[in-house]
Structures are given as structure tokens and as C-alpha cells.
Amino acid sequence: MTASSGDDRARSMSGSDDGAAPITADRPQTAAAGASQPETPPPMSGAMALSLRISAMFGALFLAYGVVVPYFPVWLDARGLDPLQISTVVSAPLFIRLLVTPGVGLLADRLGNYRLVITVLASLALSMLLVLTVASGYGPILIIGVAFLLANGTIMPLVETVAVRAVRAEKLDYGRMRLWGSVTFIVANFGGGIAIEAWGGDVALWLMIAASTATIAAALMLPRTPSNPVQQAAPESFPARTEQPTNAASKDCPAAGEGHGATARDWRQTAPAQLLKSRLFVLFLIAIGCTHGAHATFYTFGALYWQSQGMPAAWVGTLWAIAVSAEVLLFAYSAPFVRRIGPAGLIVTGAAAAVVRWTAMAFDPPLAILVPLQASHALTYGASHLGAILFIARAVPHKGMGSAQAFYSTMAAGLMVGTVGLVSGALYTQLGGQVFVIPAVVAAFGLIAALLLLRGWNGHPLWDDHEDAISP
């Protein structure tokens, strides 16, 4: 499968497929001469309606993230927590997600109702925020804050699973849906910065409450069950897998990903085991984990550091908005880049840009340099995330997509973001702005893994849907 053909499958469906509304059989045939009958407007296609629902979900979810990511640490600081305590609150959920997120994903698969699970998580997040309005002291804030971030963060891989399955089944454009999350992230950055400048850091909590309420409303509009690419997509032939099986599973063993009743003896035939046995998928996890993890220092201390340097909160929000605006442009016009360099090339580009960005941040750059550095977020996060989603969509058969999303969210992004965040929190007081050396080194390891992935993967699925094992 070439990068071009894979991208064509991920493009959005054209509205021309719907055609004009048919004339109904019961239309009056004896209308007065010259009288015109009202035309029935063509119904919205199922694919378009699904795209709008997913776009709305991304928009609402990132409205919350647009406040949580830059300003939740500001709120924690306003409540008297020190840098290590702040990094602990922010990072602890990322480690706990290693245990929670795969189980939640499995529950959603078994229930066959992603909308229900996402709605429950969003409601739990809102409940924890309401409790935080009356919480005081490090201990209570730690427990409640971790619960909030855990619930709020676990929503994302479930929404991504719904979106990626829709990309494969309905030929939707992932970038065009995801960009609405970036748009609302910008709105939250601007609005949050202005509000904090006017009323102080405590107002951030109320902004998060409002955004979480919107997330619940959007979740209720999602389809009950994600699209099944095998049942709904047009048949297509996939090229041979890039990794040949070393031993075929017996016919009595369930196919990968189907083993809800799998025993200890056939766990190696499950989708998670197949993914972890794949050298290419492990390289993918390292590359994307290090690249995303390198952002943890900035996510935790970026706003606080800039404010400590005397930067107004409104300018902090503006710099965040610049970063995500560049990301929006990438998502909106990503198709040519995907065709040219493919998913692995996007991951390499993101990792290389991350090395440059965080190295420069360690030298306390002035505002004139901060603006282009923030714009490079389109590459350090946007390109690498788009590459990751498209890699999963193209390289992982549908039976392993849920597991791949869970690994991406927890073992890669979650584990690395949490680790880098904790290390940065322990050293921030001593190093100040030079703490950004840490993410620069982490991103360098991600670049090495990304280059190995680019060299080893030829764009084909890691295994066929009907194959039960792959080589390490």
C-alpha cells in the first residue's frame, strides 16, 4: 500500500454521492398549471452526519483541554502547591492510566457502546471539578485532581478509536475532524488567558467546569457503536504483510482480537500480544512516546515559567494560541504532506522539530523567537500525532486498532509524558528555563526510533486480519 493510496482511503466522502432528492410516488399529479411543488431538500449523508458528530466531540473535548493543559497548573499554583506537588498532580494520572485505560477500552468494546462510556467519564470529570471548588490542602487536591485528570484523559483514546474507525469505514478525513479540537483549544487559550489576567488563577477551575459540561453534551451526540471497517467499508485487497509469521496458530485458537474467552495458552494470539511482538510497532511506540513525552515540561511549567519572567497572562494565552493555530493549518491542509512523506515521515518530522524546539527553549529565548518556536508545535505535536493516527489506521488491522490506540495513549504518550513531567518537576526549581534540556534529550531518542521506523516500514499492514501471529 502506498502512502498515496492510503491517504485516498482517509479522505472525506464527497457530498455528490447523495444526488438529488427523488420524487416521491405520492406527489400530486393534478396540480394547477404553473404551480410548483416544494422540493424536498436532500438528506444529509450518514458519513457527513458522523463527521459532524465526531468534529463536535473533538471541539468540546479540546475546549476543556485548552484550559486544563496550560492553566490547571496555574490554578494549582494559586492554591499554594509547590512545583514538585504540581508536577505530581499532573503526572500521576498518566501512570495510573497504564492500568485503567486498557480496561476502559475493553469495557467499551464489550458493551458495544462507546457513547455511554465516554459520557460516564465526562460526567465523572465534571463531578470531580465540582468537588475541587471546595477542596483545600495538598492531599485532597491530589486525590481529587488525579481522579479528574484520569477521567478526562481517558476520554481521548475512546474518541480517537471512534474517529479512526470512521476514517476507515466511511472514508472520512481525520485531519478535518480533528482540527475543530484545535480551534476550540485556541479559543480556550485566549479566553483563559484573558480571564486569568482579569480575575486571577482561581477562575481557571470555573472555565474547566463550563468546558466539561459542553463535553457531556457532545458525547451524547456520538453514535452508540463505532463504525466497523470490515462490515461497512468497500472490500479492498491489502498487500502482503511486512512481517512474516514464524509459527501459525492452530485452527482451534480464536483470531486476534476476538479472544474474549481466551485462555493463558493462547494469549500470544491476541491483538495486544501481536502488537508488542512487532519490532515496527515497538519502534513506533518509542518514537511517538518520546516525541510526545518531550512536551511534558512545557505543558506543566510553560505558563508558570513565562509568568515568572513577567509575561502577562494574556500573552501566555496568545503564545499557546499561536501554537495551536499552526496545528490547525497543518490538519486542514495535511493531505499533500501525507501523500509526499507518509505517516512515518510525519513522525520523523515531528521528532526532529522537537529536538530543535526544546533545545532553543533551554536558552530563555525572547518573545521574537518564542513566536516561531510556538508555531513549530504544528510539527512537534501536530505532525507526529497525525502520523501516529495514520500509522495505526494503515499498519494495524481493525482487530488490533483498539489495542493500538490504548498502547499509544498509555504506554507511549502517557508513560513518557508522566516520566518527563515528574523529572522536570523535581529539577525545575534548580534549573529554571534550562530544564528544557531534558525534553530535548528525550526527543533525540524519539528521532532515532522514528528514523528506524521510516527505514523498516514499507506502508503495508503489520499482519493480515486473518493471520494469527507475527514475528518479533
N, C-alpha and C positions, 0 to 999 in steps of 0.2 A: 504494500500500500504506500503510495507516495504521499508526501505532505500535501500536495495539491488536492488529490482525491479525497484525503481525509478531511481537509478543510471544506471541500464542497459538501460533504455529508453534514457538516456542522453549521452550514448557513441556514438562515431562516427561510421558511416557506414563502413563496410568493402569493400575494393575495389574488392573483389572476386565476388560481385554480378553482375558486368558488364559482366564477362565472356569474351570469345574470340570474335573477330570481326567476324560477319557472312560472309560467302562467298556470294557475290552478284550474282544475276541471270544473269547479262550480262558479267560475266567473260568468256574470250575466252576459248573454249573447244578444239581448234585445235592447241594449242601451240606446238612448236617443242619439240621433246623428250629431256628430261633433263633440259629444260628451266624452271626456277622457276619464278612464278609470285610474285611481291612485295606484302607483306602482309599489309593490312590496319590496322594501329595501333588502338587499342580500344579507343573509345572516352572517355573523362573524364566524370565521372558521374555527374549528376546535383548537388548531395549533396556535392561532393568533390569541384566542382567549387564554390558553395555557401560558403563552409567553407573557401576557399582561399580568396574570396572577403571580407568576414567578418574579417578574420585574417589581411588582408591588411588594412582594415579600423581601426581596433584596433591599428595596428602598427603605422599608420600615426598620428592618434589622440594622442596617448601617446608619440610620438616623440615631439609633441607640449607641452603636459603636463609635459614632462621631463625637459623642460626648464622653463615653466611658474611656476610650483609649487615651486621649490627651488630658482629660480633666478629672477623671476619678482619682489619680494620684494627687492632683491639686486639692480635691476635697479631703483626701486622707491627710494631707499636709495641714489643711485648715483645722482639722480635728486634733492636731497635735502629735501625729505619728512621725517618727524619725525615718531617714532614708532606708535603713535596713528593714524596719517594720513595714514601710510602704512596699518595698520590693517583695517581702514575704507574702503580703496580702495579694499582690498582683500575680506572683509566680506560683504560689501553692496550688491554685486550681488547675494549672497546666500539667502538674504531675498527677493530681487526682484523676484527671481526665483519662490517663492511661488505663485506669480500671473502669471508669464509668462510661465513657463514650462508646467503646465497642459493644458493651452490654445494651446501651440505649439503642444503638443501631440495630442490633439483633432483635430487640423487642419490637421496634418499628417494622422490621421485615416480617416477623411472625404475626403481628397484629394485622399487617397489610394496611396500616392506616398511619401514614406519616403526618397527616394534618393533626390528628389527635395528639400524637407525641410532641410535636412542635408547639401546639397550643398549650399543653400542660407545662412544658418547660418555660415558655414565655410567661405564663401565669405565675409560676414559682419564682421567676426572676423578679417580677413586679412585686410579689409579696415580700421578698427579701429587701427590696428597696424601701418599701413602706416601713419595715421594721427598723431599717437603718436610720430613719428620721428620728427615732427615739433612743438609738443606741449610743453609748459613750464608753470610752476606755478601749485600750488596745485589744483585750481578749474578746469582748463581744463583737467589736468591729471586724476582727479577724475571722471569727466563725461565720458571721452573717455575710460579710463581704465575700468570703470564699464561696459560700453557697450561692450567692448572686452570680458571681463570675462563672462558676461552674455551670449553672443552669443556662445562663446567657450564651456562654461559649459553646455549649453542646448543641445549640440550635443550628449552628453554621454547617457542620458536616451533613446534617439531615437535609437542609435546604439545598446544599450542593449536590447531594445524591438525586434529589428530585430534578434539579436543573440538568445534570449530566445525562440522566436517563431520557429527559425530554429532548436534549440535543440529538441523541442517537435515534430515538424513536420518531420524532416529529421534524427532524432536520432544522431545529431552532438554532439561532445564533447566540451562543453563550455570552460573548462579549457585549452584545446589545442589551441583554437582560441584566448582566452584572453591572453595567455602567450606571444603572439607576441607583445602585447602592453607593457608588462613588459620588454621585450627585448629591444624595442626601447626606453623605458624610461631610461634604463641603459645607452644606447648609448648617449642619450641626457644629462644625468647626468655627464658622463665622459667628453664628448665633451664640454659641457657648462662650467664645472669647469676649464678645461684647457684653454679654450678661455678667460674666465674672468680673470684667472691668468695672461694671456699674454697681454690682451688689456683693461681690466677694466670692470666694471659693465655695461657700455653702450652697449657693444656688445651683451648682452642678448636679446635686442629688435630685432636685426637682425637675431639672431638664431630663435626667435619665428616667424618671418616673413617667413623664409625658411620652417619651420615645418608646418605652416598654409597653405602654398602653396601645400605641399605634402598631407595635409588633404583634400583639394579640389579635387585633382586628385584621391585619394582613394574613396571619396564619389561618384564620377561619375561612379565608377565600381560596386556600390551596386545594388542589384535588386530594381526595381521600387516599388514593393509591398512586405512586409514581408510575410513569409510563414504562412499559416493558418493551425494550428494543427488539426482542425476539418476536413477540406477538404482533407488534404494530408496525415495525419498520419494514420496508420493502426488502425482499431477500437480496443478499449480496454475497459474493464469494470473497473470502479473505485469503490472502496469500499464506504460504506456509509459515508456521511459527518460526521465530528466530532461535528458539532453544528446543532441542530435540529431547523427547522423553528417554530416560535411561532405563526405566522399567515400567511396563504397562500395568495399570491396576487391574485386578480381577473383575470379571463382569458382575460379580455379586456386590461390589463396593458401590456406594452411591456416587454420582457425579459430583464434581467440585461445586461447593456452594449449596448443594441440596441436602447435605447431611444433618438435618435437624436431629435425626436419631443416630448420628454417627457414634461409633464406639472408639475406645482408645486405640484400637488396632488400625483404624482407617483414618485417623486424624490427618495423616500426611496427604490424603487425597482431597482435603477441604481447601477452599479458596485461600484462606489466610496462610496455610502451610505452603501452598503453591507459590504465593507471592513472596514469602520470606525465603524460599529456596531459589528464587530467581536472582541471579547476580545483578541483572539490569535494574530490577525493581529496588534492590537494596541500594544501589548507586543512586537511583532516583531519590530515595528517602534521605540519604546523606546530603545530596546536593541541595534539595529543596529545604531540608531541615536546617542546614547551616545558613542558607541564604535568608530564610525567614527568621531564624533564630537571631541573626545578627541585628534585626530591628528591635530586639527586646530592650536594649539600653536606651534607645531613643524613645520607645513607647513609654517606658517607665519614668525617665528623667529628662526627656527633651523639653517639655513645657516648664518643669521646675528649674532646669538649668538656665534656660533663656530668661525666666523671670528673675533668677538670682543675679543675672547680668544686667538687670534694669530694663529689660524689654517689656513694653506694655502687653497686657493680656490680649488686646485686640490684634497686635502684630503677631503674637503666638498663633492665634486662630488663623490669621492671614497666611502664615507660612505653612500651616497644616493644609489650608485650602489650596494653596499653590501645588502642593504635592499631589493631592487627590485630583485636582483639575487636570494635571498632566496624565494621571492614571485614566481619567475619563476619556481623554483624547485617544489614548492607546486602545482602550477597549472598543471605542466607537469605530476606529479605523485599523483594527488589528489584522483583518483578513489578508492584506498584501504581505505583511510581515510573516504571518503564519505560513503562507504559501512559499515564501522565499527561504525561511530558515527552519520552519517546523517547530514542534514542541521542545525538543532537546536544545535547539538553537536558542529559543527564548529563555530557557533555564540558564544556559551558559551566559547569555547577555545580562540577565539579572544578577547572576553571581559576580561577574566582572564589574558591573556598575556598583555593586555593594562594596567591593573592596575599595574602590575609588572614593565612594561617598563617605564611608565611615573613617577612612584614613584622613580625609580632609577635615571631618568634623573634630578630630582629635587636636587640631591646631587652632581651635577657637576662631573660626572664620568670621569676618564681618558680614553685615547684612547683605551687601552686594554679592557675596559668594554664597550665602545661605540660600538665596532665591534659586539659583541654578541647581544647587545641591538638593533642595527640596523637590525641584522639578524632576530630578533623576529618580524619584520614587516611582515614576512610571515604569522604570526599568527594574529597580531593585525589588519592588513588590509586584507591580502590575505585570511585567513581562514574565517573571518567574511564576507567579500564580496562574496566569493564563497558560503558560507552558505546562504547569503541573496538571491543570484540569484537562487540557487536550491530550497530555500523555496518558492519563487514566482512561479517557474516552477512547483513545486509539489502541493503546497497548494492552489494556486489561479487558478480557471478555466480560459480558454482562454479569455472569455469575460471581465474579470477583470484584465488581465495582463498589459494592457497599463496603467490603473489607478494605479495598484500596483507599477509599475515602476516609475510613476510620484510621488507618495507618498514617495517612497524610496529616490528618488533624491531630493525632495524639503522639505517636512515636516520632514523627518528624517535626512538624511545626510546634506542637505542644511541648514535647520534651526539651527541644533545643531552646525555644523561647523561654521556658521556665528556668533552665540552667543558666543561660546567659543573663537573664534578669536577676537571678539571685547573686551571681558572681559580681555583676555590676553594682548591685545594691550594697554589697559588702565593701566595695572599693571606691564607691562614689565620693564619700567624704574625703578620702585621702587624695584621690586623683583629680577630682573635678572634671573638666572637659576632656582630659586625657584618658578618661575611662572608655572613650570611643575606640581606643586601640584594641580593646577586647573584641568588639564585633567585627573589626577589620580583619583580625586573625581568623575568626570563625568563618567569615565569608570567603577567605582564601582557601580553606579546606573545602568549602562548598564548591568553589570554582574548579578545583581539581577533580572532584567527583562528577561534576557536570560535564567536564571535558571527556572523561572516561565514558560517561553515558552517551554523549554525542558520537563518540567513536564506535561504541559497541552496538547501538540500537539502530536498525535499518527501517524503522517505521512500521513494522509488522506487529500483530498481536503477539503477546508473550507465549500464548498457547491457544489452541483451538477450543471452542466451547465443549467439544466432545472428547477432548483429551483429559486424562486424569492425573498426569504427573509431568513435571518438567525437571530438567537437570539443574543443579546448583550453579 
